[in-house]
Amino acid sequence: VVFAISRISSLSAIAAAAMTPVYSLWLIDTVFARAVILVIALLLLWRHRSNIQRLLAGEEKKSG
């Protein structure tokens, strides 16, 4: 949905990473698994920090 609206693939990946811990609250029962998902999502967002800076500056390229 994010990609269909924005046409920016990195934005859709960042949105998916940010929403994964939220979805895990409904889909996963164990606290440990939720914590692992949260850590992975935070690491992914940290690795995308240059993309986030380009997005905020309006410099990220659109697809198509």
C-alpha positions, 0 to 999 in steps of 0.5 A: 500500500505504501509503495502504491501510494508513494512509488518509493521502495525504501519508504515501503520497506521502512514502513514495513519494518516499523509496523512489524512489531505492532503486528507481532502484538496480535500475531505472536504470543510469546514475549521473547519472540516479540522482543526479537522482532522488535530488536530486528526491526530497530536494527533494520531502521538503523541500517536504513538511516541514510535512506530516512535522511534522503526521504526527509530531504526529499532526495529519494528516487521514485520507482517507475 
